[in-house]
Amino acid sequence: MYGFSAESPITMNKLLADVEFNGGAVYVNGKYYAQNYDYNSDYQLTKSQWYVYDAETWALERTVDCPLDDYSYIAADRTYDPTNGLVYSIVYDKSASGTLFLATTDLADGKSTLIGAFDKSVFCIAANADGQLFAIDVNANLYSIDKTTAKLTLIANTNIFESYESDYTQSATID
């Protein structure tokens, strides 16, 4: 993991060596929370772990082994809502049925509590300072999210580029 400033010249600073967080991560109140997983050729989880780091020193504070029969610990993306202190995530259900859900995430162990199913394949989530959640789908459409139902309301296409489609997870942030 690297850190860098947004000012020229950009200098990359290595914060952590040999880490992989592919199941969503989020910064909350001086801590960095992240999930890492792996699976075999039959898509059965072989590793699922939740990590907590001190974001000032990057010392690992704890690692939690997550259940290998529950895909809802794994997120496409996560965001922190400063108005209610909750972390919202885009996750699968326990069986990884293919449907994506809005969930809250328990920072102690990474456990997801499902709120509702999305009716589109969204992969980025972000909260603004007022606690409004937003998502971007695989066709570059920007939506607002109802936190209690997971209902998506189209705002506009982001016009990232023509014929945009992504099957890869990404992340979003609002500053």
FIZA-172615 format. One record per atom (N, C-alpha, C): x, y, z negated. Coordinates in nm, 3 decimals. Layout:
BEGIN
<node X="X" Y="Y" Z="Z"/>
...
***
This chain:
BEGIN
<node X="0.085" Y="-0.115" Z="0.000"/>
<node X="0.000" Y="0.000" Z="0.000"/>
<node X="0.090" Y="0.123" Z="0.000"/>
<node X="0.047" Y="0.222" Z="0.079"/>
<node X="0.126" Y="0.344" Z="0.093"/>
<node X="0.042" Y="0.465" Z="0.057"/>
<node X="0.107" Y="0.568" Z="0.012"/>
<node X="0.045" Y="0.698" Z="-0.011"/>
<node X="0.115" Y="0.800" Z="0.076"/>
<node X="0.043" Y="0.905" Z="0.113"/>
<node X="0.103" Y="1.011" Z="0.194"/>
<node X="0.022" Y="1.139" Z="0.177"/>
<node X="0.087" Y="1.251" Z="0.206"/>
<node X="0.017" Y="1.379" Z="0.201"/>
<node X="-0.039" Y="1.406" Z="0.341"/>
<node X="-0.137" Y="1.492" Z="0.348"/>
<node X="-0.197" Y="1.526" Z="0.477"/>
<node X="-0.128" Y="1.645" Z="0.542"/>
<node X="-0.014" Y="1.682" Z="0.490"/>
<node X="0.059" Y="1.797" Z="0.543"/>
<node X="0.182" Y="1.749" Z="0.619"/>
<node X="0.220" Y="1.827" Z="0.720"/>
<node X="0.337" Y="1.795" Z="0.801"/>
<node X="0.463" Y="1.840" Z="0.728"/>
<node X="0.569" Y="1.767" Z="0.730"/>
<node X="0.582" Y="1.635" Z="0.790"/>
<node X="0.523" Y="1.527" Z="0.699"/>
<node X="0.461" Y="1.429" Z="0.759"/>
<node X="0.401" Y="1.320" Z="0.682"/>
<node X="0.511" Y="1.225" Z="0.637"/>
<node X="0.512" Y="1.199" Z="0.509"/>
<node X="0.608" Y="1.106" Z="0.450"/>
<node X="0.531" Y="0.993" Z="0.384"/>
<node X="0.561" Y="0.871" Z="0.425"/>
<node X="0.495" Y="0.754" Z="0.368"/>
<node X="0.571" Y="0.709" Z="0.244"/>
<node X="0.499" Y="0.690" Z="0.133"/>
<node X="0.558" Y="0.643" Z="0.008"/>
<node X="0.496" Y="0.509" Z="-0.029"/>
<node X="0.581" Y="0.408" Z="-0.042"/>
<node X="0.531" Y="0.275" Z="-0.079"/>
<node X="0.489" Y="0.277" Z="-0.225"/>
<node X="0.362" Y="0.243" Z="-0.249"/>
<node X="0.309" Y="0.237" Z="-0.386"/>
<node X="0.311" Y="0.095" Z="-0.440"/>
<node X="0.274" Y="0.000" Z="-0.357"/>
<node X="0.270" Y="-0.141" Z="-0.395"/>
<node X="0.325" Y="-0.225" Z="-0.281"/>
<node X="0.404" Y="-0.325" Z="-0.313"/>
<node X="0.459" Y="-0.414" Z="-0.211"/>
<node X="0.382" Y="-0.545" Z="-0.208"/>
<node X="0.369" Y="-0.599" Z="-0.091"/>
<node X="0.312" Y="-0.733" Z="-0.071"/>
<node X="0.175" Y="-0.751" Z="-0.134"/>
<node X="0.085" Y="-0.656" Z="-0.111"/>
<node X="-0.052" Y="-0.670" Z="-0.157"/>
<node X="-0.146" Y="-0.664" Z="-0.037"/>
<node X="-0.259" Y="-0.729" Z="-0.051"/>
<node X="-0.359" Y="-0.727" Z="0.055"/>
<node X="-0.496" Y="-0.716" Z="-0.011"/>
<node X="-0.566" Y="-0.610" Z="0.021"/>
<node X="-0.700" Y="-0.589" Z="-0.031"/>
<node X="-0.796" Y="-0.588" Z="0.087"/>
<node X="-0.853" Y="-0.702" Z="0.118"/>
<node X="-0.939" Y="-0.714" Z="0.234"/>
<node X="-1.087" Y="-0.727" Z="0.198"/>
<node X="-1.121" Y="-0.714" Z="0.072"/>
<node X="-1.259" Y="-0.728" Z="0.029"/>
<node X="-1.316" Y="-0.602" Z="-0.032"/>
<node X="-1.261" Y="-0.487" Z="0.008"/>
<node X="-1.312" Y="-0.359" Z="-0.041"/>
<node X="-1.236" Y="-0.311" Z="-0.162"/>
<node X="-1.218" Y="-0.179" Z="-0.170"/>
<node X="-1.147" Y="-0.118" Z="-0.282"/>
<node X="-1.207" Y="0.018" Z="-0.310"/>
<node X="-1.184" Y="0.068" Z="-0.433"/>
<node X="-1.239" Y="0.199" Z="-0.471"/>
<node X="-1.155" Y="0.257" Z="-0.584"/>
<node X="-1.142" Y="0.390" Z="-0.584"/>
<node X="-1.075" Y="0.462" Z="-0.691"/>
<node X="-1.182" Y="0.520" Z="-0.783"/>
<node X="-1.167" Y="0.498" Z="-0.914"/>
<node X="-1.260" Y="0.553" Z="-1.013"/>
<node X="-1.182" Y="0.591" Z="-1.138"/>
<node X="-1.185" Y="0.719" Z="-1.174"/>
<node X="-1.130" Y="0.768" Z="-1.300"/>
<node X="-0.991" Y="0.714" Z="-1.334"/>
<node X="-0.898" Y="0.728" Z="-1.241"/>
<node X="-0.760" Y="0.689" Z="-1.268"/>
<node X="-0.729" Y="0.543" Z="-1.249"/>
<node X="-0.825" Y="0.466" Z="-1.204"/>
<node X="-0.803" Y="0.323" Z="-1.179"/>
<node X="-0.833" Y="0.293" Z="-1.032"/>
<node X="-0.762" Y="0.196" Z="-0.978"/>
<node X="-0.785" Y="0.149" Z="-0.841"/>
<node X="-0.833" Y="0.005" Z="-0.852"/>
<node X="-0.954" Y="-0.020" Z="-0.802"/>
<node X="-1.018" Y="-0.151" Z="-0.809"/>
<node X="-1.022" Y="-0.210" Z="-0.668"/>
<node X="-0.980" Y="-0.336" Z="-0.654"/>
<node X="-0.973" Y="-0.395" Z="-0.521"/>
<node X="-1.001" Y="-0.545" Z="-0.527"/>
<node X="-1.047" Y="-0.597" Z="-0.414"/>
<node X="-1.080" Y="-0.739" Z="-0.403"/>
<node X="-0.999" Y="-0.799" Z="-0.289"/>
<node X="-0.950" Y="-0.920" Z="-0.309"/>
<node X="-0.878" Y="-0.993" Z="-0.206"/>
<node X="-0.934" Y="-1.134" Z="-0.199"/>
<node X="-0.948" Y="-1.182" Z="-0.077"/>
<node X="-1.002" Y="-1.317" Z="-0.059"/>
<node X="-0.934" Y="-1.385" Z="0.059"/>
<node X="-0.950" Y="-1.516" Z="0.065"/>
<node X="-0.905" Y="-1.595" Z="0.179"/>
<node X="-1.001" Y="-1.713" Z="0.192"/>
<node X="-1.005" Y="-1.771" Z="0.311"/>
<node X="-1.095" Y="-1.885" Z="0.334"/>
<node X="-1.029" Y="-1.982" Z="0.431"/>
<node X="-1.083" Y="-2.103" Z="0.435"/>
<node X="-1.028" Y="-2.207" Z="0.522"/>
<node X="-1.098" Y="-2.207" Z="0.658"/>
<node X="-1.067" Y="-2.304" Z="0.740"/>
<node X="-1.124" Y="-2.312" Z="0.876"/>
<node X="-1.275" Y="-2.336" Z="0.877"/>
<node X="-1.330" Y="-2.380" Z="0.764"/>
<node X="-1.476" Y="-2.399" Z="0.751"/>
<node X="-1.543" Y="-2.278" Z="0.685"/>
<node X="-1.469" Y="-2.169" Z="0.672"/>
<node X="-1.516" Y="-2.044" Z="0.609"/>
<node X="-1.557" Y="-2.062" Z="0.463"/>
<node X="-1.496" Y="-2.160" Z="0.397"/>
<node X="-1.515" Y="-2.175" Z="0.254"/>
<node X="-1.405" Y="-2.098" Z="0.183"/>
<node X="-1.446" Y="-2.020" Z="0.083"/>
<node X="-1.347" Y="-1.940" Z="0.011"/>
<node X="-1.245" Y="-2.029" Z="-0.057"/>
<node X="-1.119" Y="-1.992" Z="-0.043"/>
<node X="-1.010" Y="-2.062" Z="-0.111"/>
<node X="-0.945" Y="-1.971" Z="-0.215"/>
<node X="-0.975" Y="-1.840" Z="-0.205"/>
<node X="-0.921" Y="-1.742" Z="-0.300"/>
<node X="-1.019" Y="-1.625" Z="-0.303"/>
<node X="-1.047" Y="-1.577" Z="-0.422"/>
<node X="-1.130" Y="-1.458" Z="-0.439"/>
<node X="-1.091" Y="-1.395" Z="-0.572"/>
<node X="-1.023" Y="-1.280" Z="-0.565"/>
<node X="-0.973" Y="-1.217" Z="-0.687"/>
<node X="-1.002" Y="-1.067" Z="-0.688"/>
<node X="-1.031" Y="-1.016" Z="-0.807"/>
<node X="-1.057" Y="-0.875" Z="-0.834"/>
<node X="-0.937" Y="-0.820" Z="-0.909"/>
<node X="-0.883" Y="-0.708" Z="-0.863"/>
<node X="-0.763" Y="-0.648" Z="-0.921"/>
<node X="-0.796" Y="-0.511" Z="-0.977"/>
<node X="-0.732" Y="-0.476" Z="-1.088"/>
<node X="-0.745" Y="-0.343" Z="-1.146"/>
<node X="-0.604" Y="-0.289" Z="-1.168"/>
<node X="-0.579" Y="-0.172" Z="-1.107"/>
<node X="-0.449" Y="-0.106" Z="-1.117"/>
<node X="-0.464" Y="0.030" Z="-1.184"/>
<node X="-0.361" Y="0.071" Z="-1.257"/>
<node X="-0.350" Y="0.208" Z="-1.304"/>
<node X="-0.305" Y="0.289" Z="-1.183"/>
<node X="-0.385" Y="0.385" Z="-1.136"/>
<node X="-0.354" Y="0.458" Z="-1.013"/>
<node X="-0.243" Y="0.561" Z="-1.030"/>
<node X="-0.198" Y="0.585" Z="-1.152"/>
<node X="-0.086" Y="0.677" Z="-1.173"/>
<node X="0.047" Y="0.602" Z="-1.163"/>
<node X="0.056" Y="0.486" Z="-1.229"/>
<node X="0.180" Y="0.409" Z="-1.232"/>
<node X="0.179" Y="0.292" Z="-1.134"/>
<node X="0.063" Y="0.254" Z="-1.087"/>
<node X="0.039" Y="0.137" Z="-1.001"/>
<node X="0.076" Y="0.006" Z="-1.070"/>
<node X="0.069" Y="0.008" Z="-1.203"/>
<node X="0.087" Y="-0.115" Z="-1.279"/>
<node X="-0.043" Y="-0.196" Z="-1.272"/>
<node X="-0.030" Y="-0.324" Z="-1.249"/>
<node X="-0.146" Y="-0.413" Z="-1.247"/>
<node X="-0.196" Y="-0.433" Z="-1.389"/>
<node X="-0.320" Y="-0.397" Z="-1.415"/>
<node X="-0.377" Y="-0.411" Z="-1.550"/>
<node X="-0.444" Y="-0.545" Z="-1.571"/>
<node X="-0.510" Y="-0.595" Z="-1.467"/>
<node X="-0.571" Y="-0.727" Z="-1.481"/>
<node X="-0.611" Y="-0.782" Z="-1.345"/>
<node X="-0.619" Y="-0.914" Z="-1.341"/>
<node X="-0.667" Y="-0.987" Z="-1.224"/>
<node X="-0.778" Y="-1.079" Z="-1.273"/>
<node X="-0.891" Y="-1.078" Z="-1.201"/>
<node X="-1.004" Y="-1.163" Z="-1.237"/>
<node X="-1.029" Y="-1.261" Z="-1.123"/>
<node X="-1.032" Y="-1.391" Z="-1.153"/>
<node X="-1.069" Y="-1.490" Z="-1.053"/>
<node X="-1.220" Y="-1.488" Z="-1.035"/>
<node X="-1.264" Y="-1.466" Z="-0.912"/>
<node X="-1.408" Y="-1.461" Z="-0.880"/>
<node X="-1.453" Y="-1.599" Z="-0.835"/>
<node X="-1.583" Y="-1.628" Z="-0.849"/>
<node X="-1.634" Y="-1.759" Z="-0.807"/>
<node X="-1.612" Y="-1.784" Z="-0.658"/>
<node X="-1.568" Y="-1.905" Z="-0.625"/>
<node X="-1.542" Y="-1.939" Z="-0.486"/>
<node X="-1.668" Y="-1.977" Z="-0.410"/>
<node X="-1.783" Y="-1.977" Z="-0.477"/>
<node X="-1.909" Y="-2.009" Z="-0.409"/>
<node X="-1.999" Y="-1.886" Z="-0.397"/>
<node X="-1.940" Y="-1.765" Z="-0.409"/>
<node X="-2.020" Y="-1.643" Z="-0.408"/>
<node X="-1.953" Y="-1.534" Z="-0.325"/>
<node X="-2.003" Y="-1.517" Z="-0.202"/>
<node X="-1.947" Y="-1.416" Z="-0.111"/>
<node X="-1.988" Y="-1.274" Z="-0.147"/>
<node X="-2.078" Y="-1.254" Z="-0.240"/>
<node X="-2.124" Y="-1.118" Z="-0.272"/>
<node X="-2.019" Y="-1.037" Z="-0.347"/>
<node X="-1.911" Y="-1.100" Z="-0.390"/>
<node X="-1.801" Y="-1.026" Z="-0.452"/>
<node X="-1.719" Y="-0.951" Z="-0.346"/>
<node X="-1.731" Y="-0.994" Z="-0.222"/>
<node X="-1.651" Y="-0.940" Z="-0.112"/>
<node X="-1.728" Y="-0.828" Z="-0.042"/>
<node X="-1.662" Y="-0.714" Z="-0.026"/>
<node X="-1.728" Y="-0.599" Z="0.035"/>
<node X="-1.660" Y="-0.559" Z="0.165"/>
<node X="-1.742" Y="-0.503" Z="0.256"/>
<node X="-1.688" Y="-0.439" Z="0.375"/>
<node X="-1.629" Y="-0.304" Z="0.335"/>
<node X="-1.691" Y="-0.238" Z="0.238"/>
<node X="-1.645" Y="-0.109" Z="0.190"/>
<node X="-1.711" Y="-0.081" Z="0.056"/>
<node X="-1.652" Y="0.013" Z="-0.019"/>
<node X="-1.705" Y="0.052" Z="-0.150"/>
<node X="-1.693" Y="0.204" Z="-0.164"/>
<node X="-1.778" Y="0.263" Z="-0.248"/>
<node X="-1.770" Y="0.405" Z="-0.276"/>
<node X="-1.815" Y="0.433" Z="-0.418"/>
<node X="-1.766" Y="0.541" Z="-0.474"/>
<node X="-1.801" Y="0.583" Z="-0.609"/>
<node X="-1.899" Y="0.698" Z="-0.602"/>
<node X="-2.008" Y="0.688" Z="-0.678"/>
<node X="-2.109" Y="0.794" Z="-0.687"/>
<node X="-2.082" Y="0.874" Z="-0.813"/>
<node X="-2.035" Y="0.999" Z="-0.799"/>
<node X="-1.999" Y="1.079" Z="-0.917"/>
<node X="-2.120" Y="1.125" Z="-0.999"/>
<node X="-2.241" Y="1.114" Z="-0.944"/>
<node X="-2.359" Y="1.160" Z="-1.019"/>
<node X="-2.410" Y="1.058" Z="-1.119"/>
<node X="-2.387" Y="0.930" Z="-1.094"/>
<node X="-2.436" Y="0.829" Z="-1.187"/>
<node X="-2.327" Y="0.732" Z="-1.234"/>
<node X="-2.205" Y="0.750" Z="-1.183"/>
<node X="-2.093" Y="0.666" Z="-1.226"/>
<node X="-2.093" Y="0.526" Z="-1.170"/>
<node X="-2.179" Y="0.499" Z="-1.071"/>
<node X="-2.187" Y="0.364" Z="-1.014"/>
<node X="-2.101" Y="0.352" Z="-0.889"/>
<node X="-2.054" Y="0.230" Z="-0.865"/>
<node X="-1.987" Y="0.197" Z="-0.741"/>
<node X="-2.086" Y="0.122" Z="-0.655"/>
<node X="-2.105" Y="0.171" Z="-0.531"/>
<node X="-2.193" Y="0.106" Z="-0.435"/>
<node X="-2.106" Y="0.038" Z="-0.330"/>
<node X="-2.151" Y="-0.080" Z="-0.285"/>
<node X="-2.073" Y="-0.160" Z="-0.191"/>
<node X="-2.164" Y="-0.215" Z="-0.082"/>
<node X="-2.104" Y="-0.241" Z="0.032"/>
<node X="-2.169" Y="-0.316" Z="0.140"/>
<node X="-2.117" Y="-0.458" Z="0.128"/>
<node X="-2.206" Y="-0.553" Z="0.097"/>
<node X="-2.164" Y="-0.691" Z="0.072"/>
<node X="-2.256" Y="-0.789" Z="0.144"/>
<node X="-2.211" Y="-0.914" Z="0.150"/>
<node X="-2.297" Y="-1.024" Z="0.191"/>
<node X="-2.372" Y="-1.075" Z="0.069"/>
<node X="-2.470" Y="-1.161" Z="0.093"/>
<node X="-2.531" Y="-1.228" Z="-0.021"/>
<node X="-2.439" Y="-1.341" Z="-0.066"/>
<node X="-2.480" Y="-1.414" Z="-0.167"/>
<node X="-2.397" Y="-1.519" Z="-0.226"/>
<node X="-2.349" Y="-1.621" Z="-0.122"/>
<node X="-2.436" Y="-1.655" Z="-0.026"/>
<node X="-2.403" Y="-1.760" Z="0.071"/>
<node X="-2.341" Y="-1.708" Z="0.200"/>
<node X="-2.323" Y="-1.577" Z="0.213"/>
<node X="-2.270" Y="-1.516" Z="0.335"/>
<node X="-2.358" Y="-1.550" Z="0.455"/>
<node X="-2.488" Y="-1.528" Z="0.440"/>
<node X="-2.585" Y="-1.562" Z="0.543"/>
<node X="-2.572" Y="-1.479" Z="0.670"/>
<node X="-2.498" Y="-1.370" Z="0.665"/>
<node X="-2.484" Y="-1.283" Z="0.780"/>
<node X="-2.552" Y="-1.149" Z="0.761"/>
<node X="-2.645" Y="-1.142" Z="0.667"/>
<node X="-2.712" Y="-1.017" Z="0.636"/>
<node X="-2.625" Y="-0.936" Z="0.540"/>
<node X="-2.615" Y="-0.806" Z="0.567"/>
<node X="-2.540" Y="-0.717" Z="0.478"/>
<node X="-2.635" Y="-0.650" Z="0.380"/>
<node X="-2.588" Y="-0.631" Z="0.257"/>
<node X="-2.668" Y="-0.574" Z="0.150"/>
<node X="-2.600" Y="-0.453" Z="0.089"/>
<node X="-2.681" Y="-0.360" Z="0.038"/>
<node X="-2.631" Y="-0.258" Z="-0.051"/>
<node X="-2.631" Y="-0.319" Z="-0.190"/>
<node X="-2.522" Y="-0.297" Z="-0.263"/>
<node X="-2.510" Y="-0.353" Z="-0.398"/>
<node X="-2.436" Y="-0.253" Z="-0.486"/>
<node X="-2.454" Y="-0.267" Z="-0.616"/>
<node X="-2.366" Y="-0.200" Z="-0.710"/>
<node X="-2.261" Y="-0.302" Z="-0.752"/>
<node X="-2.145" Y="-0.251" Z="-0.790"/>
<node X="-2.034" Y="-0.337" Z="-0.827"/>
<node X="-1.993" Y="-0.310" Z="-0.971"/>
<node X="-1.981" Y="-0.416" Z="-1.049"/>
<node X="-1.934" Y="-0.407" Z="-1.187"/>
<node X="-1.781" Y="-0.399" Z="-1.183"/>
<node X="-1.726" Y="-0.290" Z="-1.232"/>
<node X="-1.582" Y="-0.270" Z="-1.225"/>
<node X="-1.503" Y="-0.362" Z="-1.319"/>
<node X="-1.568" Y="-0.422" Z="-1.415"/>
<node X="-1.498" Y="-0.513" Z="-1.506"/>
<node X="-1.455" Y="-0.641" Z="-1.436"/>
<node X="-1.541" Y="-0.691" Z="-1.345"/>
<node X="-1.512" Y="-0.820" Z="-1.282"/>
<node X="-1.541" Y="-0.827" Z="-1.132"/>
<node X="-1.587" Y="-0.717" Z="-1.071"/>
<node X="-1.615" Y="-0.716" Z="-0.928"/>
<node X="-1.749" Y="-0.775" Z="-0.888"/>
<node X="-1.830" Y="-0.815" Z="-0.984"/>
<node X="-1.959" Y="-0.878" Z="-0.954"/>
<node X="-2.055" Y="-0.778" Z="-0.891"/>
<node X="-2.124" Y="-0.823" Z="-0.787"/>
<node X="-2.222" Y="-0.740" Z="-0.717"/>
<node X="-2.363" Y="-0.768" Z="-0.766"/>
<node X="-2.441" Y="-0.661" Z="-0.775"/>
<node X="-2.585" Y="-0.672" Z="-0.799"/>
<node X="-2.653" Y="-0.619" Z="-0.674"/>
<node X="-2.719" Y="-0.710" Z="-0.602"/>
<node X="-2.781" Y="-0.672" Z="-0.475"/>
<node X="-2.900" Y="-0.580" Z="-0.496"/>
<node X="-2.909" Y="-0.474" Z="-0.414"/>
<node X="-3.020" Y="-0.380" Z="-0.419"/>
<node X="-3.120" Y="-0.410" Z="-0.308"/>
<node X="-3.071" Y="-0.423" Z="-0.186"/>
<node X="-3.158" Y="-0.450" Z="-0.073"/>
<node X="-3.077" Y="-0.475" Z="0.051"/>
<node X="-3.142" Y="-0.538" Z="0.149"/>
<node X="-3.076" Y="-0.572" Z="0.275"/>
<node X="-3.079" Y="-0.453" Z="0.370"/>
<node X="-2.969" Y="-0.433" Z="0.442"/>
<node X="-2.965" Y="-0.333" Z="0.547"/>
<node X="-3.032" Y="-0.390" Z="0.672"/>
<node X="-3.095" Y="-0.304" Z="0.751"/>
<node X="-3.156" Y="-0.351" Z="0.875"/>
<node X="-3.064" Y="-0.329" Z="0.996"/>
<node X="-2.943" Y="-0.282" Z="0.970"/>
<node X="-2.839" Y="-0.263" Z="1.073"/>
<node X="-2.707" Y="-0.316" Z="1.017"/>
<node X="-2.614" Y="-0.346" Z="1.107"/>
<node X="-2.481" Y="-0.389" Z="1.064"/>
<node X="-2.395" Y="-0.266" Z="1.038"/>
<node X="-2.390" Y="-0.225" Z="0.912"/>
<node X="-2.309" Y="-0.111" Z="0.871"/>
<node X="-2.180" Y="-0.163" Z="0.808"/>
<node X="-2.072" Y="-0.085" Z="0.821"/>
<node X="-1.946" Y="-0.132" Z="0.765"/>
<node X="-1.870" Y="-0.027" Z="0.688"/>
<node X="-1.915" Y="0.098" Z="0.690"/>
<node X="-1.852" Y="0.204" Z="0.612"/>
<node X="-1.956" Y="0.264" Z="0.519"/>
<node X="-1.915" Y="0.297" Z="0.398"/>
<node X="-2.004" Y="0.363" Z="0.303"/>
<node X="-1.926" Y="0.472" Z="0.231"/>
<node X="-1.994" Y="0.584" Z="0.205"/>
<node X="-1.931" Y="0.694" Z="0.131"/>
<node X="-2.040" Y="0.771" Z="0.058"/>
<node X="-2.003" Y="0.829" Z="-0.056"/>
<node X="-2.095" Y="0.914" Z="-0.133"/>
<node X="-2.040" Y="1.055" Z="-0.135"/>
<node X="-2.131" Y="1.153" Z="-0.126"/>
<node X="-2.085" Y="1.291" Z="-0.139"/>
<node X="-2.095" Y="1.335" Z="-0.285"/>
<node X="-2.060" Y="1.458" Z="-0.313"/>
<node X="-2.059" Y="1.509" Z="-0.451"/>
<node X="-2.197" Y="1.511" Z="-0.514"/>
<node X="-2.301" Y="1.514" Z="-0.431"/>
<node X="-2.439" Y="1.512" Z="-0.481"/>
<node X="-2.493" Y="1.371" Z="-0.499"/>
<node X="-2.411" Y="1.270" Z="-0.470"/>
<node X="-2.453" Y="1.131" Z="-0.488"/>
<node X="-2.527" Y="1.072" Z="-0.369"/>
<node X="-2.539" Y="1.145" Z="-0.259"/>
<node X="-2.604" Y="1.090" Z="-0.140"/>
<node X="-2.509" Y="0.990" Z="-0.076"/>
<node X="-2.562" Y="0.872" Z="-0.044"/>
<node X="-2.482" Y="0.769" Z="0.022"/>
<node X="-2.499" Y="0.780" Z="0.173"/>
<node X="-2.391" Y="0.750" Z="0.245"/>
<node X="-2.391" Y="0.749" Z="0.390"/>
<node X="-2.326" Y="0.621" Z="0.440"/>
<node X="-2.363" Y="0.578" Z="0.560"/>
<node X="-2.304" Y="0.459" Z="0.622"/>
<node X="-2.286" Y="0.484" Z="0.771"/>
<node X="-2.193" Y="0.409" Z="0.829"/>
<node X="-2.172" Y="0.410" Z="0.974"/>
<node X="-2.188" Y="0.267" Z="1.022"/>
<node X="-2.263" Y="0.251" Z="1.134"/>
<node X="-2.286" Y="0.116" Z="1.186"/>
<node X="-2.187" Y="0.083" Z="1.297"/>
<node X="-2.201" Y="-0.037" Z="1.355"/>
<node X="-2.108" Y="-0.085" Z="1.457"/>
<node X="-2.117" Y="-0.007" Z="1.588"/>
<node X="-2.220" Y="0.075" Z="1.604"/>
<node X="-2.234" Y="0.158" Z="1.724"/>
<node X="-2.201" Y="0.304" Z="1.697"/>
<node X="-2.136" Y="0.332" Z="1.585"/>
<node X="-2.090" Y="0.466" Z="1.546"/>
<node X="-2.203" Y="0.559" Z="1.507"/>
<node X="-2.317" Y="0.505" Z="1.466"/>
<node X="-2.427" Y="0.587" Z="1.416"/>
<node X="-2.408" Y="0.615" Z="1.268"/>
<node X="-2.434" Y="0.740" Z="1.229"/>
<node X="-2.425" Y="0.783" Z="1.090"/>
<node X="-2.564" Y="0.782" Z="1.028"/>
<node X="-2.577" Y="0.721" Z="0.910"/>
<node X="-2.705" Y="0.709" Z="0.840"/>
<node X="-2.691" Y="0.762" Z="0.698"/>
<node X="-2.801" Y="0.809" Z="0.643"/>
<node X="-2.811" Y="0.826" Z="0.498"/>
<node X="-2.870" Y="0.697" Z="0.444"/>
<node X="-2.840" Y="0.667" Z="0.317"/>
<node X="-2.886" Y="0.542" Z="0.255"/>
<node X="-2.971" Y="0.576" Z="0.134"/>
<node X="-3.087" Y="0.513" Z="0.123"/>
<node X="-3.168" Y="0.522" Z="0.002"/>
<node X="-3.106" Y="0.426" Z="-0.100"/>
<node X="-3.060" Y="0.479" Z="-0.213"/>
<node X="-2.990" Y="0.399" Z="-0.315"/>
<node X="-3.078" Y="0.295" Z="-0.383"/>
<node X="-3.209" Y="0.310" Z="-0.375"/>
<node X="-3.297" Y="0.215" Z="-0.444"/>
<node X="-3.350" Y="0.105" Z="-0.354"/>
<node X="-3.346" Y="0.126" Z="-0.220"/>
<node X="-3.403" Y="0.027" Z="-0.129"/>
<node X="-3.307" Y="-0.020" Z="-0.020"/>
<node X="-3.197" Y="0.051" Z="0.001"/>
<node X="-3.101" Y="0.027" Z="0.110"/>
<node X="-3.157" Y="0.071" Z="0.246"/>
<node X="-3.267" Y="0.146" Z="0.247"/>
<node X="-3.323" Y="0.194" Z="0.374"/>
<node X="-3.227" Y="0.293" Z="0.437"/>
<node X="-3.201" Y="0.272" Z="0.566"/>
<node X="-3.113" Y="0.359" Z="0.643"/>
<node X="-3.197" Y="0.461" Z="0.720"/>
<node X="-3.154" Y="0.586" Z="0.719"/>
<node X="-3.218" Y="0.691" Z="0.798"/>
<node X="-3.113" Y="0.749" Z="0.891"/>
<node X="-3.138" Y="0.738" Z="1.021"/>
<node X="-3.042" Y="0.785" Z="1.121"/>
<node X="-3.025" Y="0.936" Z="1.111"/>
<node X="-2.901" Y="0.980" Z="1.105"/>
<node X="-2.868" Y="1.123" Z="1.110"/>
<node X="-2.826" Y="1.160" Z="1.251"/>
<node X="-2.728" Y="1.090" Z="1.306"/>
<node X="-2.679" Y="1.117" Z="1.441"/>
<node X="-2.573" Y="1.014" Z="1.478"/>
<node X="-2.541" Y="1.008" Z="1.606"/>
<node X="-2.427" Y="0.929" Z="1.650"/>
<node X="-2.303" Y="1.014" Z="1.629"/>
<node X="-2.195" Y="0.952" Z="1.582"/>
<node X="-2.073" Y="1.026" Z="1.553"/>
<node X="-1.994" Y="1.062" Z="1.679"/>
<node X="-2.030" Y="1.001" Z="1.792"/>
<node X="-1.960" Y="1.027" Z="1.918"/>
<node X="-1.810" Y="1.006" Z="1.905"/>
<node X="-1.773" Y="0.901" Z="1.832"/>
<node X="-1.631" Y="0.871" Z="1.815"/>
<node X="-1.566" Y="0.854" Z="1.952"/>
<node X="-1.623" Y="0.773" Z="2.035"/>
<node X="-1.586" Y="0.765" Z="2.175"/>
<node X="-1.690" Y="0.679" Z="2.246"/>
<node X="-1.694" Y="0.694" Z="2.377"/>
<node X="-1.793" Y="0.623" Z="2.457"/>
<node X="-1.776" Y="0.472" Z="2.444"/>
<node X="-1.887" Y="0.401" Z="2.439"/>
<node X="-1.890" Y="0.255" Z="2.433"/>
<node X="-1.825" Y="0.201" Z="2.306"/>
<node X="-1.832" Y="0.277" Z="2.198"/>
<node X="-1.773" Y="0.234" Z="2.071"/>
<node X="-1.852" Y="0.118" Z="2.013"/>
<node X="-1.782" Y="0.013" Z="1.980"/>
<node X="-1.837" Y="-0.097" Z="1.902"/>
<node X="-1.724" Y="-0.154" Z="1.821"/>
<node X="-1.750" Y="-0.182" Z="1.695"/>
<node X="-1.646" Y="-0.237" Z="1.610"/>
<node X="-1.700" Y="-0.353" Z="1.531"/>
<node X="-1.629" Y="-0.463" Z="1.535"/>
<node X="-1.661" Y="-0.577" Z="1.451"/>
<node X="-1.568" Y="-0.583" Z="1.331"/>
<node X="-1.482" Y="-0.482" Z="1.319"/>
<node X="-1.383" Y="-0.482" Z="1.213"/>
<node X="-1.424" Y="-0.386" Z="1.102"/>
<node X="-1.399" Y="-0.426" Z="0.982"/>
<node X="-1.432" Y="-0.338" Z="0.870"/>
<node X="-1.339" Y="-0.219" Z="0.868"/>
<node X="-1.394" Y="-0.107" Z="0.823"/>
<node X="-1.320" Y="0.015" Z="0.812"/>
<node X="-1.365" Y="0.081" Z="0.682"/>
<node X="-1.325" Y="0.203" Z="0.661"/>
<node X="-1.363" Y="0.272" Z="0.541"/>
<node X="-1.398" Y="0.417" Z="0.573"/>
<node X="-1.473" Y="0.479" Z="0.485"/>
<node X="-1.511" Y="0.618" Z="0.503"/>
<node X="-1.496" Y="0.690" Z="0.370"/>
<node X="-1.478" Y="0.821" Z="0.376"/>
<node X="-1.471" Y="0.901" Z="0.256"/>
<node X="-1.522" Y="1.041" Z="0.286"/>
<node X="-1.572" Y="1.107" Z="0.185"/>
<node X="-1.617" Y="1.245" Z="0.196"/>
<node X="-1.537" Y="1.324" Z="0.095"/>
<node X="-1.474" Y="1.429" Z="0.141"/>
<node X="-1.390" Y="1.509" Z="0.054"/>
<node X="-1.445" Y="1.650" Z="0.045"/>
***
